Structures are given as structure tokens and as C-alpha cells.
Amino acid sequence: MHSFNVCVLGAGPAGMMAAIRAAEITGSVALLDRNDSVGRKMLLTGNGRCNLTNSAPVDDFVLAFGSNGRFLRNAFGRFFSEDLLSFFQERGVTFRTERHGRVFPDGGSSGTILQALKDGLSHAGVEVMLNSDVRDIIRSDALLINLRDGRQISSMKLLIAAGGASYPQTGSTGDGFRLAGDLGHTIEPVGPGLVPLETREGFVKALMGLTLTSVAARYLVAGKWRKTAVGSMLFTHFGISGPMALDHSETIARQLGAGPVSMQIDMKPDTDRAELDVKLRNEFQRSGASLIKNLISHHIPRRMVEVVLGLSGIPEGTQCHQVTSEQRRTLITLFKSFPLTISGTRPMSEAMVTWGGVSLKEIDPRTMESRKVPGLYFCGEVLDLAATSGGYNLQAAFSTGYVAGESAASSLVDDRCSQESVGE
Ligand SMILES: Cc1cc2nc3c(=O)[nH]c(=O)nc-3n(C[C@H](O)[C@H](O)[C@H](O)COP(=O)(O)OP(=O)(O)OC[C@H]3O[C@@H](n4cnc5c(N)ncnc54)[C@H](O)[C@@H]3O)c2cc1C
């Protein structure tokens, strides 16, 4: 049987950072993954460019994680975006900050980040054990890890960094939830986050591939309208995607249990109804015999014109001077409150993150250690943490990984010191 001081289960960003930090403090650190390479999901992030953090202040990070964000304050206090960037800069990576503070490595490849982590693992002397699929964990004096191929590993400290259940083809199949549950941890209900949304309306097919930039939306949750910020969205053959849809998908997904969710898209967020009414009335008067479909294509994307006219009931051949004030109001309603009915989300296999997971109440936020099983630690997406897009999820994985690795290794050193002083 192999024995280690610290064993990290899962070689995603959280597990790699945890193993590197632990190995800087103590020897005999192992990093296990079922895949034949490390960081498989990380390579896909940011469309292959890896949006690894954000230039926003810590308060914005906390907000991005919703009501559970406060749990991360300690970890961010210990290892935040500037520490993460320094970690990679020391390994030769340079960065660029793009719109909305999103930080990417120069050169446009997540491979740059992965290579720096691999260098870090080898430099710190971490024993990377690939093709090591963990079946179960047994509590005894140490923690015993049984692999599916029959091998057994014993470790003084064990860090579970097995990720969530989204994109299971990358190795993150939700095993972390099962293993934590078997060890007595509460698992908050999980679901797909940062996931495209399916709509009832069949007309989305005709709009497939169309991006609406600078639009806002509102959607009905428990009888109250929630507003999104101005952003972009994309029509797909099944519904909608793009940052605006993805960032609100968790709230919508949680609401879907109670039935379909009504959404309204505001294609003119900078103009109110009254202004739009005056503008359209003047334009219709000036344009006389021109067809209405030509005029409204100055206000909304050409591909939306047919759908909007269809919903309004105004015949396409209508001339501008024929438009009644009631028809004008109907058009304004469609520009400002274009209706969609969200009927579902795409499956876990298309979700970027998993919401829910190991209950934060049972984890010490200062160390990431389990309050139930001494010597057991958690980091990354296996925890009940999921943020909007923008680099927040990877930063949380790195920050919690750093703290878990440091705490586990330091506590070993502390244990040894106290044993030595008892022996004296
Ligand atoms: C397409 C896509 C794009 C994304 N883009 C971004 C982005 O640009 N910015 C951002 O911040 N976030 C992004 N994310 C989210 C981000 O990738 C995750 O939040 C992050 O990878 C979580 O890190 P982790 O280390 O906790 O888990 P993971 O990266 O999921 O790693 C977990 C590891 O554990 C291993 N494992 C699981 N079970 C076992 C087992 N039983 N035995 C052995 N090994 C096991 C898996 O093989 C896996 O390698 C994206 C996600 C996806 C899917």
C-alpha cells in the first residue's frame, strides 16, 4: 500500500494548487486523478483561453457567488487575484485584462496556464498519480483510499477536489458528492449552472445564431420580476444562451421546479416607452408609403423583424402611414418586453458549473477542513459554491485549493511539533 502525508483527490485547478501548496510545506504529497492527464476541464475554460480570474475587487467576487459568497472571504483574504497572477508570473506567464475585468493569459491558450501548473507540481515534488479512479474512502487511523483497480492508498490528510458534475466527459462526474456523502457530509441539492436555457417558443429556431448585444431582460421568480444587467444573448435552436442567459440560469433553474419561467427581453434598454413612442410616430409619419418592415429594421436586427411582426399581428405589407396608434404601442411592447417562456435548462453535460454540493456549514472557511471528519479537507467546485461567469469560479477553485493545501500540510507540521514536545 502507498502511504502519503497529504493526498489530493482530483487534478483540476483546485487540486493542483492544493498539492503544490502542500508540497511547499511538507514532503510526501500525492495528486490523484482518474484521467490520463491533469486539468482536462481547465483546458476548455474561456473557450480554450482560460478566463482565470477577474480584476474586480473582493466584494464583487463575493457577490458573484450569491448568498454563499461570504464563505469565501477568508480564502480570498489568504490568496486572491493578485496572488494568483503573481504565482503564474513567477512561472513566466503574462496576462491581458479584457471587457468586464476578465483576465486571460497572453497568447490566448489555457495550455499556458496548465503548463505552469504542471511545472509547479514537478518543481514542488508532487507525486502525480494518473489513471487513479477513486472508488471509496474509509476512515481509520489514517484515511484509506480504495481505487477501482484494487490499489489502496493511505494518507494522513485527504483533500477532496473532485469538482462538480458538469461536463462529466472531463472526469468530473459528481463522485466528490458521493464520497463526501459516504463520509457523513450533507450534500445540498445539485443542478446545472451557467447553462443555456430552453424556451417553449418554436420561433427561436428561425433566429438561431443571432446575437443581441446590449439588451436587458427581466424574468418572473416567485411572483416578482428580477432584472438582469445590460448584456448580450444568443438565440439557439432550442432557446437562448450567451452571458445574460447563462449568468441567470441558476436562479431560473431553481425556479423551474414550480413551472415554466416567463422572461421579457428589452431590446431598447436605453430608451423608455414614451421616448420610443414619439420617435416611432415621427418616423412613421415621415416614411409615408414605405413598408413597416423596412422601417423597424432600423430599430431591431433584420432577422427579428418577421418574428416581431408575426407576434404583433401587423401584416408585413403595411405601409408606415397606415400604422394605427394601437399597433405602434404593440410594437413598442415587443421591443421593450419581447416574450419568452423558459421551459427548461440544457443538461449537466452542457453546464459550465454545478450549483449545490458539499454543505458549507460543515466546512471551516479558515482552513477548508471538514467539521465532521478530522484530516479531511474540501476545495473547488465540489463545495456548494457557483458564481456567474467572469473568472470567479476558477479564482475560487485556486483560492480554496491554496488554503486547503496549506492548512492540511501545516497541521501535519503542527501535529509533529506537539508530539515532539510531549516526548521531551
Ligand atoms: C466549458 C467550460 C468553460 C469554463 N470556463 C470557465 C472560465 O473561463 N472561467 C472560470 O472561472 N470558470 C470556467 N469554468 C468553470 C471551471 O472550469 C470550474 O469551476 C473549475 O474547473 C472547477 O475546478 P475544480 O478543480 O474544483 O474541479 P475540476 O476542474 O472539475 O477537476 C476535478 C478533477 O477531479 C477528478 N475526479 C473526479 N472524480 C474522481 C474520482 N472518483 N477519482 C479520481 N479523480 C476524480 C476529475 O477527473 C477532474 O480532473 C468553465 C467550465 C466549463 C465546463
The ligand as a Tripos MOL2 file, in Angstrom:
@<TRIPOS>MOLECULE
LIG
   53    58     1     0     0
SMALL
NO_CHARGES

@<TRIPOS>ATOM
      1 C1        -16.6720   24.6250  -20.9530 C.3       1 LIG1
      2 C2        -16.3200   25.2820  -19.6350 C.ar      1 LIG1
      3 C3        -15.7600   26.5400  -19.6260 C.ar      1 LIG1
      4 C4        -15.4550   27.1550  -18.4160 C.ar      1 LIG1
      5 N1        -14.8580   28.3840  -18.4400 N.ar      1 LIG1
      6 C5        -14.5170   28.9860  -17.2870 C.ar      1 LIG1
      7 C6        -13.8050   30.2170  -17.2880 C.ar      1 LIG1
      8 O1        -13.3960   30.7360  -18.3440 O.2       1 LIG1
      9 N2        -13.5480   30.8100  -16.0810 N.ar      1 LIG1
     10 C7        -13.9250   30.2320  -14.8890 C.ar      1 LIG1
     11 O2        -13.6740   30.8270  -13.8370 O.2       1 LIG1
     12 N3        -14.5350   29.0340  -14.8500 N.ar      1 LIG1
     13 C8        -14.8220   28.3980  -16.0130 C.ar      1 LIG1
     14 N4        -15.4240   27.1680  -15.9870 N.ar      1 LIG1
     15 C9        -15.6580   26.5200  -14.6530 C.3       1 LIG1
     16 C10       -14.3550   25.8910  -14.1390 C.3       1 LIG1
     17 O3        -13.7770   25.0970  -15.1490 O.3       1 LIG1
     18 C11       -14.6150   25.0230  -12.9040 C.3       1 LIG1
     19 O4        -15.2920   25.7840  -11.9330 O.3       1 LIG1
     20 C12       -13.2860   24.5040  -12.3480 C.3       1 LIG1
     21 O5        -12.6570   23.6470  -13.2820 O.3       1 LIG1
     22 C13       -13.5070   23.7230  -11.0350 C.3       1 LIG1
     23 O6        -12.2530   23.2660  -10.6210 O.3       1 LIG1
     24 P1        -12.0930   22.0030   -9.6500 P.3       1 LIG1
     25 O7        -10.6410   21.8090   -9.5100 O.co2     1 LIG1
     26 O8        -12.9170   22.2020   -8.4530 O.co2     1 LIG1
     27 O9        -12.7440   20.7750  -10.4300 O.3       1 LIG1
     28 P2        -12.4620   20.1260  -11.8630 P.3       1 LIG1
     29 O10       -11.7600   21.0690  -12.7550 O.co2     1 LIG1
     30 O11       -13.7890   19.6200  -12.3030 O.co2     1 LIG1
     31 O12       -11.4810   18.9250  -11.5420 O.3       1 LIG1
     32 C14       -11.8900   17.7940  -10.8030 C.3       1 LIG1
     33 C15       -10.9840   16.6150  -11.1280 C.3       1 LIG1
     34 O13       -11.3260   15.5270  -10.2720 O.3       1 LIG1
     35 C16       -11.2010   14.3120  -10.9910 C.3       1 LIG1
     36 N5        -12.0580   13.2820  -10.3800 N.ar      1 LIG1
     37 C17       -13.3920   13.3470  -10.1520 C.ar      1 LIG1
     38 N6        -13.8200   12.2090   -9.5740 N.ar      1 LIG1
     39 C18       -12.7370   11.4090   -9.4300 C.ar      1 LIG1
     40 C19       -12.5350   10.0920   -8.9110 C.ar      1 LIG1
     41 N7        -13.5330    9.3540   -8.4120 N.pl3     1 LIG1
     42 N8        -11.2810    9.5730   -8.9330 N.ar      1 LIG1
     43 C20       -10.2370   10.2820   -9.4340 C.ar      1 LIG1
     44 N9        -10.3760   11.5260   -9.9570 N.ar      1 LIG1
     45 C21       -11.6060   12.0890   -9.9490 C.ar      1 LIG1
     46 C22       -11.6650   14.6680  -12.3920 C.3       1 LIG1
     47 O14       -11.1350   13.7690  -13.3540 O.3       1 LIG1
     48 C23       -11.1470   16.0960  -12.5560 C.3       1 LIG1
     49 O15        -9.9090   16.1400  -13.2280 O.3       1 LIG1
     50 C24       -15.7290   26.5070  -17.1810 C.ar      1 LIG1
     51 C25       -16.2650   25.2210  -17.1990 C.ar      1 LIG1
     52 C26       -16.5580   24.6040  -18.4080 C.ar      1 LIG1
     53 C27       -17.1330   23.2100  -18.3960 C.3       1 LIG1
@<TRIPOS>BOND
     1     1     2 1
     2     2     3 ar
     3     2    52 ar
     4     3     4 ar
     5     4     5 ar
     6     4    50 ar
     7     5     6 ar
     8     6     7 ar
     9     6    13 1
    10     7     8 2
    11     7     9 ar
    12     9    10 ar
    13    10    11 2
    14    10    12 ar
    15    12    13 ar
    16    13    14 ar
    17    14    15 1
    18    14    50 ar
    19    15    16 1
    20    16    17 1
    21    16    18 1
    22    18    19 1
    23    18    20 1
    24    20    21 1
    25    20    22 1
    26    22    23 1
    27    23    24 1
    28    24    25 2
    29    24    26 1
    30    24    27 1
    31    27    28 1
    32    28    29 2
    33    28    30 1
    34    28    31 1
    35    31    32 1
    36    32    33 1
    37    33    34 1
    38    33    48 1
    39    34    35 1
    40    35    36 1
    41    35    46 1
    42    36    37 ar
    43    36    45 ar
    44    37    38 ar
    45    38    39 ar
    46    39    40 ar
    47    39    45 ar
    48    40    41 1
    49    40    42 ar
    50    42    43 ar
    51    43    44 ar
    52    44    45 ar
    53    46    47 1
    54    46    48 1
    55    48    49 1
    56    50    51 ar
    57    51    52 ar
    58    52    53 1
@<TRIPOS>SUBSTRUCTURE
     1 LIG1         1 GROUP 0 **** ****
